[in-house]
Amino acid sequence: MVALDHPQPVEEVAQTPTRQEPTAGPADARMTGRMRLVLVVLLLAQFMLAVDFSILNVALPVIGQGLGFSLGGLQWIATAFALAAAGFTLLFGRVADIVGRRRLFLGGMALLGVSSLVGGLATGPEMLMAARVAQGLATAAVTPAGLSLLTASFPEGPLRARALGLNGALMSAGFTTGAILGGVLTDLLSWRWAFLVNVPVALAVLLVAPAVLAESRPAVRPRLDVPGAVTVTGGLLALVYGLTVSGEHGWTDPTALTALAVGAALLVAFVLVERRAAAPLVPLHILKRRSVVWGNLAGLVAFVTETSLVFLMTLYLQDVLDFSPLAAGLSFGVLGAGTVLGGVFASRFIGRFGARTALVAGGLLQAVATLSLYGLGESQGSLGLLLAATFVGGVGNMLAIVGFMVTATSGIPDHEQGTATGLATMTQQIGITMGTPIMSAVVVTSPVLLDGIGLAVLVNAGIVAAGAVLAGLFLRRT
C-alpha cells in the first residue's frame, strides 16, 4: 500500500492577494502519493464529463423512436445540455470561490449521478430533457471547480503542467470515447446505458473525493455579484442559443439574429456592471492580463476548430463514404490516440519551451494536418489520409489546449483561481458549442457535399493558423 503524505492545506490567504506560488524546480517536480490520488479523482470526473458531451450523438435516432421525440426536437437533447453547461459555467466558477471548490465539486457530482439515473429511467421527452438540463448544470459546476482544485493542488511549474496535460488528454479522449461508447452501448444494450453508465462512476468519486480533496475557499467570503451573474448568464445563454439556431436555420434566421443581438447586449451590460461592482463576478484587472485574454482566445480557437472538424469528418465518413455510425465513431479512435499522446507530451514540451511556444507550435501543427484533409476524395482510399491527418492534428490540438490552460491560469492568485478557471472552462464550453454551427453554415454554401466539406476544411485550417500566429505575436515569451 502506498503511504500517503500529510495533506497540504489549500486555504487561500486573503491578506496577500498578489502573492504567487513559487515555480517548482526540478527537485520539486515529483508527485506525492496524495497528489496522485487527487489527480486520479479529478481526472476521472473530467473524463466522465467529456464523455457526456458526445455519448448521445449516435443514439439520438433510437431515443427519438423510443420516447416519441419529433425530428426537430431531437437536436434539443444536445442543445439543452450545451445551453446549461456553457451558460452557467462562469457563474459557478465564482460560486466555487465563495462557497468552496470541493463543496461545489461534490454537489455537482451528486447532481450528475442523480440526473443520469433520471435520464436512464426516462419515460417521456419532458423527463429526458429535464435530465439533460440537470446534467448540463452539473457539468457547469464540476468542470471549473475541478479545474481550480487541480491548479490549487499543484504548484506552478512542471507539476501543474503535467497535471493539466493529463487532464487535457483525458478530456479530449473522453469526447472520442463518448462517440464510440454511445454506439457500442446503443447497439449491444440500450440507449439508456448512455445515461446509466455515469451513475457508478459518480458514486465512486463521491465516496473517495471527501477523503482526498482539501477544501479551498477565501478566509473572508466575498459577496456574489448578482447583477453580474444575471447579465453574463443571460448573455451566454442567448449567445449559445443563437449559435445553435443559426447552425440549423442559417445565419440570416430572425430568431438566431435576435438571440445573438440580445446575447451581445447583455455581455456588454455585464462589462459595465463589473466596472461598478464592489465584488465583481470577474474582476476587470484579470481581463487586463495579456496571458488571460490571449490565452483564452487561443483556447477558443483550439476548441472551435477541433470539435467542428470531428463534425465535418463525421459527415464525410457517413454521407460520402457511407460508413455506419458505429464505424464512423470507431474511426475517431485514432484521433483520440493523438490527443492522449499530445497531452502526455505537452508537459515536457512546455517545461522546455514554454506555454507560448506550445500554443504556436500546436496550432501550426494542427493547421497543417487540417489543411491536408482538403485532399479527401469520394473513395475509401482516402481513409488513410483521414486517419493520419486526424492523428497528427490531435497531437497538435492537445499541445495547444494544454498551452492555453497553463497560460490562462498561471500567475493568478489562489483566491482568484476559481474565476480564472471559470473563464477557461467557459472558453472551452463556448468553443465546443460554436464550432459545429459555424462549419455547418460553410458546408451548406455548396450544392455538392464533398465540395462544402472541402471549403469548411480550408476555413478551419485558416482559423487555426491565424490563432497560432496571433498567440505568438501578442503573448509575451515566458
C-alpha positions as CSV (number, residue, x, y, z in Angstrom):
1,M,0.0,0.0,0.0
2,V,1.3,3.5,-0.9
3,A,2.0,5.7,2.1
4,L,0.2,9.0,1.8
5,D,1.9,12.2,2.6
6,H,0.2,14.5,5.1
7,P,-2.4,16.6,3.2
8,Q,-1.3,20.1,2.5
9,P,-4.0,22.8,3.1
10,V,-5.1,24.7,0.1
11,E,-6.8,27.6,2.1
12,E,-6.2,30.9,0.4
13,V,-4.7,33.9,2.2
14,A,-6.9,36.9,1.6
15,Q,-4.4,39.3,3.1
16,T,-1.8,38.7,0.3
17,P,-3.9,38.5,-2.9
18,T,-1.0,39.3,-5.2
19,R,1.3,36.6,-3.9
20,Q,2.1,33.9,-6.4
21,E,3.1,30.3,-5.8
22,P,6.8,29.7,-6.5
23,T,7.6,27.9,-9.6
24,A,8.5,24.3,-8.9
25,G,12.1,23.5,-9.8
26,P,13.4,20.1,-11.0
27,A,13.9,18.9,-7.4
28,D,10.2,19.7,-6.7
29,A,8.8,18.1,-9.8
30,R,7.8,14.8,-8.1
31,M,4.2,14.0,-7.2
32,T,3.4,12.8,-3.7
33,G,1.1,9.9,-3.1
34,R,-1.7,12.3,-2.2
35,M,-1.2,14.3,-5.3
36,R,-1.6,11.2,-7.4
37,L,-4.9,10.3,-5.7
38,V,-6.1,13.9,-6.2
39,L,-5.2,13.6,-9.8
40,V,-7.0,10.3,-10.3
41,V,-10.2,11.6,-8.7
42,L,-10.3,14.8,-10.6
43,L,-9.3,13.3,-14.0
44,L,-11.9,10.6,-13.6
45,A,-14.6,13.2,-13.1
46,Q,-13.4,15.4,-16.0
47,F,-13.2,12.3,-18.3
48,M,-16.8,11.4,-17.5
49,L,-18.0,14.9,-18.2
50,A,-16.2,14.9,-21.6
51,V,-17.8,11.5,-22.4
52,D,-21.3,13.1,-21.7
53,F,-20.8,15.7,-24.5
54,S,-20.7,13.1,-27.2
55,I,-22.1,9.8,-25.9
56,L,-25.7,10.5,-27.0
57,N,-25.0,11.7,-30.6
58,V,-25.1,8.3,-32.1
59,A,-28.1,7.3,-30.0
60,L,-30.4,10.2,-30.9
61,P,-32.5,8.5,-33.6
62,V,-33.1,5.5,-31.3
63,I,-34.0,7.8,-28.4
64,G,-36.4,9.6,-30.6
65,Q,-38.2,6.4,-31.6
66,G,-38.3,5.1,-28.1
67,L,-39.6,8.2,-26.3
68,G,-41.6,9.8,-29.1
69,F,-39.4,12.9,-29.9
70,S,-40.2,14.8,-33.1
71,L,-37.5,15.0,-35.7
72,G,-37.0,18.7,-34.9
73,G,-37.0,18.0,-31.1
74,L,-34.1,15.6,-31.2
75,Q,-31.5,18.4,-31.6
76,W,-32.7,19.8,-28.2
77,I,-31.4,16.8,-26.4
78,A,-27.9,18.1,-27.2
79,T,-28.8,21.8,-27.2
80,A,-30.4,21.7,-23.7
81,F,-27.2,20.2,-22.3
82,A,-25.0,22.8,-24.1
83,L,-27.1,25.7,-23.0
84,A,-26.8,24.9,-19.4
85,A,-23.2,23.8,-19.5
86,A,-21.9,26.9,-21.3
87,G,-24.4,29.5,-19.8
88,F,-23.7,28.8,-16.1
89,T,-20.0,27.9,-16.2
90,L,-18.7,31.4,-15.3
91,L,-21.2,31.8,-12.5
92,F,-20.3,28.5,-10.9
93,G,-16.6,29.3,-11.2
94,R,-17.2,32.3,-9.0
95,V,-19.6,30.4,-6.7
96,A,-16.7,27.9,-6.2
97,D,-14.5,30.7,-4.9
98,I,-17.3,31.7,-2.4
99,V,-18.7,28.5,-1.0
100,G,-15.7,26.3,-1.5
101,R,-14.4,24.4,-4.5
102,R,-14.6,20.9,-3.0
103,R,-18.2,21.6,-1.8
104,L,-19.3,22.7,-5.2
105,F,-17.4,19.8,-6.9
106,L,-19.1,17.2,-4.7
107,G,-22.6,18.9,-5.1
108,G,-22.1,18.9,-8.9
109,M,-21.1,15.2,-8.9
110,A,-24.1,14.3,-6.9
111,L,-26.4,16.2,-9.3
112,L,-24.7,14.4,-12.2
113,G,-25.3,11.0,-10.7
114,V,-29.0,11.7,-10.0
115,S,-29.7,13.3,-13.3
116,S,-28.0,10.5,-15.2
117,L,-30.2,8.0,-13.3
118,V,-33.3,10.0,-14.1
119,G,-32.3,10.1,-17.8
120,G,-31.7,6.4,-17.9
121,L,-35.2,5.8,-16.5
122,A,-37.0,8.5,-18.5
123,T,-40.4,7.5,-19.8
124,G,-41.1,10.6,-21.9
125,P,-39.4,13.6,-23.7
126,E,-40.0,16.0,-20.8
127,M,-38.3,13.7,-18.2
128,L,-35.3,13.2,-20.5
129,M,-35.0,16.9,-21.3
130,A,-35.0,17.8,-17.6
131,A,-32.3,15.2,-17.0
132,R,-30.2,16.7,-19.8
133,V,-30.5,20.2,-18.4
134,A,-29.5,18.9,-15.0
135,Q,-26.5,17.2,-16.5
136,G,-25.5,20.5,-18.1
137,L,-25.8,22.3,-14.8
138,A,-23.7,19.6,-13.1
139,T,-21.1,20.0,-15.8
140,A,-21.1,23.8,-15.3
141,A,-20.4,23.2,-11.6
142,V,-18.0,20.4,-11.7
143,T,-15.7,21.5,-14.5
144,P,-14.5,24.9,-13.1
145,A,-14.5,23.6,-9.5
146,G,-12.5,20.5,-10.6
147,L,-10.0,22.5,-12.7
148,S,-9.5,25.1,-9.9
149,L,-8.9,22.2,-7.4
150,L,-6.4,20.8,-9.8
151,T,-4.5,24.1,-10.2
152,A,-4.6,24.8,-6.4
153,S,-3.3,21.3,-5.7
154,F,-0.2,21.5,-7.9
155,P,2.2,24.4,-7.8
156,E,3.0,26.4,-11.0
157,G,5.7,24.7,-13.0
158,P,6.3,21.2,-14.2
159,L,3.9,19.5,-11.8
160,R,1.0,21.7,-12.8
161,A,1.8,21.4,-16.5
162,R,1.9,17.7,-16.1
163,A,-1.4,17.6,-14.4
164,L,-3.0,19.9,-16.9
165,G,-1.5,17.8,-19.7
166,L,-3.1,14.7,-18.4
167,N,-6.4,16.5,-17.8
168,G,-6.4,17.8,-21.4
169,A,-5.5,14.4,-22.8
170,L,-8.3,12.5,-20.9
171,M,-10.8,15.3,-21.6
172,S,-10.2,15.1,-25.4
173,A,-10.1,11.3,-25.2
174,G,-13.4,11.5,-23.5
175,F,-15.0,13.2,-26.5
176,T,-13.8,10.3,-28.7
177,T,-14.7,7.6,-26.2
178,G,-18.2,9.0,-25.9
179,A,-18.8,8.7,-29.6
180,I,-17.5,5.1,-29.6
181,L,-19.2,4.1,-26.3
182,G,-22.5,5.6,-27.3
183,G,-22.6,3.4,-30.4
184,V,-21.5,0.2,-28.6
185,L,-24.0,0.7,-25.7
186,T,-26.8,1.5,-28.1
187,D,-26.2,-1.4,-30.4
188,L,-25.5,-4.1,-27.7
189,L,-27.6,-3.0,-24.8
190,S,-29.8,0.1,-24.9
191,W,-29.5,3.9,-25.3
192,R,-30.5,4.1,-21.6
193,W,-27.0,2.9,-20.7
194,A,-25.5,6.0,-22.2
195,F,-27.0,7.7,-19.1
196,L,-26.7,4.9,-16.5
197,V,-23.0,4.3,-17.1
198,N,-22.4,7.6,-15.3
199,V,-24.1,6.5,-12.0
200,P,-21.4,4.1,-10.7
201,V,-18.6,6.5,-11.7
202,A,-20.2,9.4,-9.9
203,L,-20.8,7.3,-6.8
204,A,-17.2,6.2,-6.8
205,V,-16.0,9.8,-7.0
206,L,-18.3,10.9,-4.2
207,L,-17.1,8.1,-1.9
208,V,-13.4,8.8,-2.4
209,A,-13.2,12.5,-3.0
210,P,-14.0,13.8,0.5
211,A,-11.1,11.9,1.9
212,V,-8.7,13.1,-0.8
213,L,-9.6,16.6,-1.7
214,A,-8.8,19.5,0.6
215,E,-11.3,22.4,0.8
216,S,-10.3,25.6,-0.7
217,R,-12.1,29.0,-0.3
218,P,-11.2,32.5,0.8
219,A,-10.8,33.3,4.5
220,V,-13.3,36.1,4.0
221,R,-16.2,35.2,1.7
222,P,-16.9,37.9,-0.9
223,R,-20.5,38.7,-1.8
224,L,-22.0,37.3,-5.0
225,D,-22.3,39.9,-7.7
226,V,-26.0,39.2,-8.6
227,P,-26.4,41.8,-11.4
228,G,-23.2,40.5,-13.0
229,A,-24.3,36.9,-12.6
230,V,-27.7,37.7,-14.2
231,T,-26.2,39.6,-17.2
232,V,-23.4,37.2,-18.0
233,T,-25.5,34.1,-17.6
234,G,-28.3,35.5,-19.7
235,G,-25.8,36.7,-22.3
236,L,-24.1,33.4,-22.6
237,L,-27.5,31.5,-22.8
238,A,-28.7,33.8,-25.6
239,L,-25.3,33.6,-27.4
240,V,-25.3,29.7,-27.4
241,Y,-29.0,29.6,-28.3
242,G,-28.4,31.9,-31.2
243,L,-25.4,29.9,-32.5
244,T,-27.4,26.7,-32.2
245,V,-30.4,28.1,-34.2
246,S,-28.1,29.6,-36.8
247,G,-26.5,26.2,-37.4
248,E,-29.9,24.7,-38.0
249,H,-31.6,27.5,-40.0
250,G,-28.8,29.7,-41.3
251,W,-27.2,32.9,-40.1
252,T,-30.0,35.1,-41.6
253,D,-32.7,33.4,-39.5
254,P,-34.5,36.2,-37.5
255,T,-34.6,34.1,-34.3
256,A,-30.9,33.5,-34.4
257,L,-30.1,37.1,-35.2
258,T,-32.3,38.3,-32.3
259,A,-30.7,35.9,-29.8
260,L,-27.2,36.8,-30.9
261,A,-28.0,40.5,-30.6
262,V,-29.6,40.0,-27.1
263,G,-26.5,38.0,-26.1
264,A,-24.1,40.7,-27.2
265,A,-26.1,43.4,-25.5
266,L,-26.2,41.5,-22.2
267,L,-22.5,40.8,-22.3
268,V,-21.8,44.5,-22.9
269,A,-24.0,45.3,-19.9
270,F,-22.1,42.7,-17.9
271,V,-18.8,44.6,-18.5
272,L,-20.5,47.9,-17.5
273,V,-21.9,46.2,-14.3
274,E,-18.5,44.8,-13.4
275,R,-16.9,48.3,-13.5
276,R,-19.1,49.4,-10.7
277,A,-19.5,46.2,-8.7
278,A,-17.9,46.1,-5.2
279,A,-17.3,42.4,-5.5
280,P,-17.3,41.7,-9.3
281,L,-18.0,38.3,-10.7
282,V,-15.0,38.8,-12.9
283,P,-12.6,41.4,-11.6
284,L,-11.7,43.5,-14.6
285,H,-8.0,43.5,-13.7
286,I,-7.9,39.8,-14.6
287,L,-9.1,40.7,-18.1
288,K,-6.3,43.2,-18.4
289,R,-3.8,40.3,-18.1
290,R,-2.4,39.6,-21.6
291,S,-2.0,35.9,-20.7
292,V,-5.7,35.6,-19.7
293,V,-7.1,37.4,-22.7
294,W,-4.9,35.9,-25.5
295,G,-4.6,32.5,-23.8
296,N,-8.4,32.2,-23.7
297,L,-8.7,33.4,-27.3
298,A,-6.2,30.8,-28.4
299,G,-8.1,28.2,-26.4
300,L,-11.4,29.2,-28.1
301,V,-9.8,28.7,-31.5
302,A,-8.5,25.3,-30.5
303,F,-11.9,24.1,-29.3
304,V,-13.9,25.7,-32.1
305,T,-11.8,24.1,-34.8
306,E,-11.2,20.6,-33.5
307,T,-14.7,19.8,-32.3
308,S,-16.1,21.2,-35.6
309,L,-13.6,19.1,-37.5
310,V,-15.0,16.0,-35.9
311,F,-18.4,17.1,-37.2
312,L,-17.0,17.6,-40.7
313,M,-15.3,14.2,-40.7
314,T,-18.5,12.6,-39.4
315,L,-20.3,14.0,-42.4
316,Y,-17.6,12.8,-44.7
317,L,-17.5,9.2,-43.3
318,Q,-21.2,8.7,-43.1
319,D,-22.6,10.7,-46.0
320,V,-19.7,10.4,-48.5
321,L,-18.1,7.1,-47.7
322,D,-21.4,5.5,-46.4
323,F,-19.9,4.4,-43.0
324,S,-22.3,3.3,-40.3
325,P,-22.5,5.5,-37.2
326,L,-20.6,2.9,-35.2
327,A,-17.8,2.5,-37.8
328,A,-17.5,6.3,-38.0
329,G,-17.2,6.5,-34.3
330,L,-14.5,3.8,-34.2
331,S,-12.6,5.7,-36.9
332,F,-12.1,8.6,-34.4
333,G,-10.2,6.3,-32.1
334,V,-7.1,7.4,-34.0
335,L,-7.8,11.0,-33.2
336,G,-8.3,10.0,-29.5
337,A,-4.9,8.3,-29.5
338,G,-3.3,11.5,-31.0
339,T,-4.8,13.7,-28.3
340,V,-3.7,11.4,-25.5
341,L,-0.1,11.4,-26.9
342,G,-0.3,15.2,-27.2
343,G,-1.5,15.6,-23.7
344,V,1.2,13.4,-22.2
345,F,3.9,15.1,-24.3
346,A,2.7,18.6,-23.6
347,S,4.1,19.0,-20.1
348,R,7.6,18.1,-21.2
349,F,7.3,20.4,-24.2
350,I,6.1,23.3,-22.1
351,G,8.7,22.7,-19.4
352,R,11.4,23.0,-22.1
353,F,10.0,25.7,-24.5
354,G,7.2,27.4,-22.6
355,A,3.4,27.6,-22.9
356,R,3.5,30.3,-25.6
357,T,5.6,28.1,-27.9
358,A,3.2,25.2,-27.2
359,L,0.3,27.3,-28.3
360,V,2.0,28.4,-31.5
361,A,3.6,25.0,-32.4
362,G,0.5,23.1,-31.6
363,G,-1.7,25.4,-33.6
364,L,0.5,25.3,-36.6
365,L,0.8,21.5,-36.5
366,Q,-3.0,21.3,-36.3
367,A,-3.4,23.7,-39.2
368,V,-1.1,21.8,-41.5
369,A,-2.8,18.5,-40.6
370,T,-6.3,20.0,-41.2
371,L,-5.2,21.5,-44.5
372,S,-4.1,18.1,-45.8
373,L,-7.7,16.9,-45.4
374,Y,-8.6,19.1,-48.4
375,G,-7.3,16.2,-50.4
376,L,-10.1,13.8,-49.3
377,G,-11.9,12.1,-52.2
378,E,-15.0,10.0,-52.8
379,S,-13.3,6.6,-52.4
380,Q,-12.4,4.8,-49.3
381,G,-8.8,5.1,-50.4
382,S,-8.9,8.5,-48.7
383,L,-9.4,6.8,-45.3
384,G,-5.6,6.5,-44.7
385,L,-5.2,10.3,-45.2
386,L,-8.0,11.0,-42.8
387,L,-6.6,8.7,-40.1
388,A,-3.1,10.1,-40.4
389,A,-4.2,13.7,-40.5
390,T,-6.6,13.4,-37.6
391,F,-3.9,11.7,-35.5
392,V,-1.3,14.4,-36.2
393,G,-3.9,17.1,-35.8
394,G,-5.0,15.6,-32.4
395,V,-1.4,15.8,-31.2
396,G,-1.1,19.5,-32.2
397,N,-4.6,20.4,-30.9
398,M,-3.9,18.9,-27.4
399,L,-0.5,20.7,-27.3
400,A,-2.3,24.0,-27.9
401,I,-5.1,23.2,-25.4
402,V,-2.6,22.4,-22.6
403,G,-0.7,25.5,-23.5
404,F,-3.9,27.5,-23.3
405,M,-4.8,26.1,-19.9
406,V,-1.3,26.8,-18.4
407,T,-1.2,30.3,-19.9
408,A,-4.7,31.3,-18.8
409,T,-4.3,30.1,-15.2
410,S,-0.7,30.9,-14.4
411,G,0.3,33.9,-12.4
412,I,-3.2,34.2,-10.8
413,P,-3.5,34.5,-7.0
414,D,-5.1,31.5,-5.3
415,H,-8.2,33.4,-4.2
416,E,-9.0,34.2,-7.9
417,Q,-8.2,30.7,-9.3
418,G,-11.9,29.8,-9.4
419,T,-12.6,32.9,-11.6
420,A,-9.6,32.2,-13.9
421,T,-10.5,28.5,-14.3
422,G,-14.2,29.5,-14.8
423,L,-13.1,31.8,-17.7
424,A,-11.0,29.0,-19.2
425,T,-13.9,26.5,-18.8
426,M,-16.4,29.0,-20.3
427,T,-14.0,29.3,-23.2
428,Q,-14.0,25.5,-23.6
429,Q,-17.8,25.2,-23.5
430,I,-18.5,28.0,-25.9
431,G,-15.8,26.8,-28.3
432,I,-17.4,23.3,-28.3
433,T,-20.8,24.9,-29.0
434,M,-19.7,27.4,-31.6
435,G,-17.7,25.1,-33.9
436,T,-20.4,23.0,-35.4
437,P,-22.9,25.8,-36.3
438,I,-20.0,27.8,-38.0
439,M,-18.8,24.9,-40.1
440,S,-22.4,23.8,-40.9
441,A,-23.0,27.3,-42.3
442,V,-19.9,26.9,-44.5
443,V,-20.8,23.4,-45.7
444,V,-24.3,24.4,-46.9
445,T,-22.9,27.1,-49.2
446,S,-22.0,24.5,-51.8
447,P,-24.6,22.3,-53.5
448,V,-22.1,19.3,-53.5
449,L,-21.5,17.9,-50.0
450,L,-17.8,17.0,-50.6
451,D,-17.1,20.5,-52.0
452,G,-18.8,22.1,-49.0
453,I,-16.7,19.9,-46.6
454,G,-13.6,20.9,-48.5
455,L,-14.3,24.6,-48.2
456,A,-15.1,24.2,-44.5
457,V,-11.8,22.3,-44.0
458,L,-9.9,25.3,-45.6
459,V,-11.8,27.8,-43.3
460,N,-11.0,25.6,-40.3
461,A,-7.3,25.4,-41.2
462,G,-7.2,29.2,-41.7
463,I,-8.7,29.9,-38.3
464,V,-6.2,27.6,-36.6
465,A,-3.3,29.2,-38.4
466,A,-4.5,32.7,-37.6
467,G,-5.0,31.8,-33.9
468,A,-1.4,30.4,-33.7
469,V,0.1,33.5,-35.3
470,L,-1.8,35.9,-33.1
471,A,-0.8,34.0,-30.0
472,G,2.8,34.2,-31.0
473,L,2.6,37.9,-31.6
474,F,0.7,39.0,-28.5
475,L,1.7,36.6,-25.8
476,R,5.0,37.5,-24.0
477,R,7.7,34.9,-24.0
478,T,7.9,33.4,-20.5
